Amino acid sequence: MTDRTETDEILDGYLTADFDPLQAFAFDDDTDADDEAPSVLAEGPFNMPNPEAAPQFQRDLVAFDNGETAEERIDALFAQMPTFHKMLFTIMGTCASPLPTADLEEVIAEMKRHHHSVYEPLTLCNLLERAGAIAQTDENGTPLAEVEQEPLRVEVEGVEYWRVAPAPEVFWSLTEAGAAKLDSYRPMEMIAALYETEPQYGAIFTTCLELCARDGGASLREIGDVVDDEPVLQNPKRYAMYFIDKLEHAGAVEWTGQWSATEHGRAYLHADNEN
């Protein structure tokens, strides 16, 4: 016969005919009202729901709309969409000159081939517009709100009428705040920062970048087969994806069905080889 433990004696109290599992394991609801978190339905000013009681993450989701300046809203939007930086910067760069909506949609659709997203092309444009990075304009870059359309004069059965002019074609243009944000995107400096921040992995970054610069790029498995067993990666243990992730965020590589070096990644390799 095995020795009984303290846990066995406690369980004996539950294993009876009067055992109520809901009562036995019920949560203690006798909490002090002062300790409870405020409810979003708690009365605020004028008996309206209290916005300060909304969960922090819900307030953060719309933070970029609440920025006082375009610069603040753009920075907040980028902070909320860290995996979309390359796509957002590409959209902004494409709008450096007024671009028709159809052409911009084609550019975004091409990017989405390898960057699966629930966002439709125009949704991304609207987010950037709300942030103040791009704007709807005419072909000359004049904001649509300032474009004046003269009504059309038509004649029907000898009687002249005024007809509302058709809406102008929508173009998308980069704003001043958007241009400032785009200018801050400097992949060459970001790639160099990787080497400065983790100099012990310099050779690994270079090897990963060289593999991605091959024609057709390289798979994660191919990269891992080359670098994962390197002594410098054993303690702490690092894998190829650690370096690919950092190179991607720095603008050195991108996913194109395989991991491929970007123009910035290739330029960095070329400059590094010359040195």
C-alpha positions as CSV (number, residue, x, y, z in Angstrom):
1,M,0.0,0.0,0.0
2,T,1.4,3.3,-1.0
3,D,1.8,6.2,1.4
4,R,-1.0,8.8,1.2
5,T,0.0,12.4,0.5
6,E,-1.4,15.7,1.6
7,T,-3.0,16.1,-1.9
8,D,-4.9,12.8,-1.4
9,E,-6.4,14.0,1.8
10,I,-7.5,17.2,0.2
11,L,-9.2,15.3,-2.7
12,D,-11.0,13.1,-0.3
13,G,-13.1,16.1,0.7
14,Y,-14.3,16.5,-2.9
15,L,-14.9,12.8,-3.8
16,T,-18.2,12.6,-1.9
17,A,-21.9,12.4,-2.9
18,D,-22.2,16.1,-2.1
19,F,-19.4,17.1,-4.4
20,D,-20.4,20.1,-6.6
21,P,-17.6,20.7,-9.2
22,L,-18.9,24.1,-10.1
23,Q,-19.0,25.2,-6.4
24,A,-15.8,23.5,-5.5
25,F,-13.7,25.2,-8.2
26,A,-15.8,28.4,-8.5
27,F,-13.8,31.7,-8.7
28,D,-14.0,34.0,-5.7
29,D,-16.4,36.8,-6.8
30,D,-16.1,38.6,-3.4
31,T,-13.8,41.3,-4.7
32,D,-13.6,44.8,-3.6
33,A,-15.5,47.1,-6.0
34,D,-12.6,49.5,-5.8
35,D,-10.2,46.9,-7.2
36,E,-12.3,46.2,-10.3
37,A,-11.1,47.5,-13.7
38,P,-13.4,50.2,-15.0
39,S,-16.0,49.1,-17.5
40,V,-16.2,50.6,-21.0
41,L,-19.9,51.0,-20.2
42,A,-19.2,52.9,-17.0
43,E,-20.7,56.3,-17.1
44,G,-18.5,59.0,-18.5
45,P,-19.4,62.7,-19.1
46,F,-23.1,63.2,-20.0
47,N,-23.9,59.6,-19.1
48,M,-22.0,58.4,-22.2
49,P,-19.7,55.3,-22.3
50,N,-16.3,56.1,-20.7
51,P,-13.7,56.0,-23.6
52,E,-10.8,55.9,-21.0
53,A,-12.1,52.5,-19.9
54,A,-11.6,50.9,-23.3
55,P,-8.8,48.3,-23.4
56,Q,-5.4,49.9,-24.2
57,F,-4.9,47.7,-27.3
58,Q,-8.2,49.0,-28.8
59,R,-7.1,52.6,-28.2
60,D,-3.8,51.9,-29.9
61,L,-5.4,50.5,-33.0
62,V,-6.8,53.9,-33.9
63,A,-3.9,55.9,-32.4
64,F,-2.5,56.9,-35.9
65,D,-5.8,58.7,-36.6
66,N,-5.5,60.7,-33.4
67,G,-2.1,62.3,-34.1
68,E,-2.2,66.0,-34.3
69,T,0.3,66.2,-37.2
70,A,0.7,64.2,-40.3
71,E,4.2,63.2,-39.1
72,E,2.8,61.8,-35.9
73,R,0.0,59.9,-37.8
74,I,2.5,58.4,-40.3
75,D,4.9,57.3,-37.6
76,A,2.0,55.7,-35.7
77,L,0.7,53.9,-38.8
78,F,4.2,52.4,-39.4
79,A,4.5,51.4,-35.8
80,Q,1.2,49.5,-36.0
81,M,2.1,47.8,-39.3
82,P,5.7,46.6,-38.9
83,T,5.4,43.8,-41.5
84,F,4.1,46.2,-44.1
85,H,7.0,48.7,-44.1
86,K,8.4,47.8,-47.5
87,M,5.0,47.8,-49.1
88,L,4.0,51.2,-47.6
89,F,7.4,52.7,-48.6
90,T,7.0,51.3,-52.1
91,I,3.5,52.9,-52.4
92,M,4.8,56.2,-51.2
93,G,7.8,56.1,-53.6
94,T,5.5,55.2,-56.5
95,C,3.4,58.3,-55.7
96,A,6.4,60.6,-55.9
97,S,4.8,61.7,-59.2
98,P,0.9,61.8,-59.6
99,L,-0.1,58.2,-60.5
100,P,-3.6,57.1,-61.7
101,T,-5.5,54.8,-59.3
102,A,-5.5,51.9,-61.8
103,D,-1.7,52.1,-62.2
104,L,-1.2,52.2,-58.5
105,E,-3.4,49.2,-57.9
106,E,-1.3,47.2,-60.4
107,V,1.8,48.1,-58.5
108,I,0.3,47.0,-55.2
109,A,-1.2,43.8,-56.7
110,E,2.3,42.8,-58.0
111,M,3.7,43.3,-54.5
112,K,0.9,41.2,-53.0
113,R,1.8,38.2,-55.1
114,H,4.5,37.5,-52.5
115,H,3.2,39.4,-49.6
116,H,-0.2,37.9,-48.8
117,S,-2.5,40.4,-47.1
118,V,-6.1,40.8,-46.2
119,Y,-5.8,44.5,-47.3
120,E,-7.1,45.4,-50.7
121,P,-4.8,47.8,-52.6
122,L,-7.1,50.8,-52.1
123,T,-7.3,50.0,-48.4
124,L,-3.6,50.5,-48.0
125,C,-3.8,53.7,-50.0
126,N,-6.6,55.0,-47.8
127,L,-4.6,54.2,-44.7
128,L,-1.7,56.2,-46.0
129,E,-4.1,59.0,-47.0
130,R,-5.7,59.1,-43.6
131,A,-2.2,59.4,-42.1
132,G,-1.3,62.2,-44.4
133,A,1.4,60.4,-46.4
134,I,-0.3,60.5,-49.8
135,A,-3.3,62.4,-51.2
136,Q,-5.8,62.2,-54.0
137,T,-5.1,64.8,-56.6
138,D,-5.5,65.5,-60.3
139,E,-2.8,64.8,-62.8
140,N,-1.0,68.0,-61.9
141,G,-0.8,67.2,-58.2
142,T,-3.6,69.6,-57.2
143,P,-5.7,68.2,-54.3
144,L,-9.1,67.1,-55.6
145,A,-10.8,69.3,-53.1
146,E,-9.3,72.3,-54.9
147,V,-10.0,71.2,-58.4
148,E,-12.8,73.2,-60.0
149,Q,-14.8,71.5,-62.6
150,E,-16.8,73.8,-65.0
151,P,-20.4,72.5,-65.6
152,L,-21.1,71.2,-69.1
153,R,-23.5,73.1,-71.4
154,V,-25.6,70.7,-73.5
155,E,-28.4,71.1,-75.9
156,V,-31.4,68.7,-76.0
157,E,-34.1,69.2,-78.7
158,G,-33.0,72.8,-79.1
159,V,-33.0,73.6,-75.4
160,E,-29.8,74.3,-73.6
161,Y,-29.1,72.8,-70.2
162,W,-26.3,72.8,-67.7
163,R,-25.0,69.4,-66.8
164,V,-22.7,68.5,-63.8
165,A,-19.2,67.8,-65.1
166,P,-17.9,64.3,-64.6
167,A,-15.7,63.7,-61.6
168,P,-12.0,64.2,-62.4
169,E,-9.8,61.2,-62.7
170,V,-8.2,60.3,-59.4
171,F,-4.4,60.4,-59.1
172,W,-2.3,59.7,-56.0
173,S,0.5,62.0,-55.0
174,L,3.1,62.0,-52.2
175,T,2.6,64.8,-49.6
176,E,5.4,66.8,-48.0
177,A,5.0,64.7,-44.8
178,G,5.1,61.5,-46.8
179,A,8.2,62.7,-48.6
180,A,10.0,63.3,-45.3
181,K,9.1,59.8,-44.1
182,L,10.3,58.3,-47.3
183,D,13.6,60.2,-47.1
184,S,14.1,58.6,-43.6
185,Y,14.0,55.1,-45.2
186,R,17.7,54.4,-45.8
187,P,18.3,50.7,-46.2
188,M,22.1,51.0,-46.7
189,E,22.4,52.6,-43.3
190,M,20.0,50.1,-41.8
191,I,22.0,47.2,-43.2
192,A,25.3,48.7,-42.0
193,A,23.7,49.0,-38.5
194,L,23.1,45.3,-38.4
195,Y,26.9,44.7,-38.7
196,E,27.6,47.4,-36.1
197,T,25.0,46.1,-33.6
198,E,26.1,42.4,-33.8
199,P,29.6,42.4,-35.2
200,Q,30.1,38.7,-34.1
201,Y,27.6,37.7,-36.8
202,G,29.1,39.8,-39.6
203,A,30.2,36.8,-41.6
204,I,26.8,35.2,-41.2
205,F,24.9,38.2,-42.4
206,T,27.2,38.4,-45.4
207,T,26.8,34.7,-46.2
208,C,23.0,34.9,-46.0
209,L,23.0,38.0,-48.2
210,E,25.3,36.3,-50.8
211,L,23.1,33.2,-50.9
212,C,20.0,35.5,-51.5
213,A,21.9,37.4,-54.2
214,R,22.2,34.3,-56.4
215,D,20.0,34.0,-59.4
216,G,16.6,32.8,-58.2
217,G,17.5,33.5,-54.6
218,A,17.6,30.8,-51.9
219,S,15.2,28.9,-49.7
220,L,15.4,29.1,-45.9
221,R,16.5,25.4,-45.8
222,E,19.4,26.1,-48.2
223,I,20.5,29.0,-46.1
224,G,20.2,27.0,-42.9
225,D,22.2,24.1,-44.4
226,V,25.1,26.6,-44.8
227,V,25.0,28.6,-41.6
228,D,23.1,26.8,-38.9
229,D,26.1,24.7,-37.8
230,E,28.5,27.6,-37.6
231,P,30.2,27.6,-34.1
232,V,29.2,31.2,-33.5
233,L,25.6,30.3,-33.7
234,Q,25.6,27.5,-31.1
235,N,25.6,29.6,-27.9
236,P,23.2,31.3,-27.9
237,K,21.6,29.1,-30.5
238,R,20.6,31.0,-33.6
239,Y,19.1,29.8,-36.9
240,A,19.1,31.2,-40.4
241,M,15.6,32.8,-39.9
242,Y,17.0,35.1,-37.2
243,F,19.3,36.7,-39.8
244,I,16.9,36.6,-42.7
245,D,14.3,38.4,-40.5
246,K,16.8,41.2,-39.6
247,L,18.0,41.5,-43.2
248,E,14.4,41.8,-44.4
249,H,13.5,44.5,-42.0
250,A,16.6,46.4,-43.0
251,G,15.6,46.2,-46.7
252,A,18.4,43.9,-47.8
253,V,16.3,40.8,-48.7
254,E,12.7,40.2,-49.7
255,W,10.4,37.2,-50.3
256,T,9.8,36.5,-54.0
257,G,8.9,32.8,-53.7
258,Q,12.5,32.4,-52.5
259,W,14.6,34.8,-50.3
260,S,16.2,37.2,-52.8
261,A,18.5,40.2,-52.3
262,T,17.0,43.6,-53.0
263,E,18.8,46.3,-55.0
264,H,19.9,47.7,-51.6
265,G,21.2,44.3,-50.5
266,R,23.1,43.8,-53.7
267,A,24.5,47.4,-53.5
268,Y,25.8,46.8,-50.0
269,L,27.5,43.5,-51.0
270,H,29.1,45.3,-54.0
271,A,30.3,48.1,-51.7
272,D,31.6,45.7,-49.1
273,N,33.5,43.7,-51.7
274,E,35.2,46.8,-53.0
275,N,36.3,47.6,-49.5
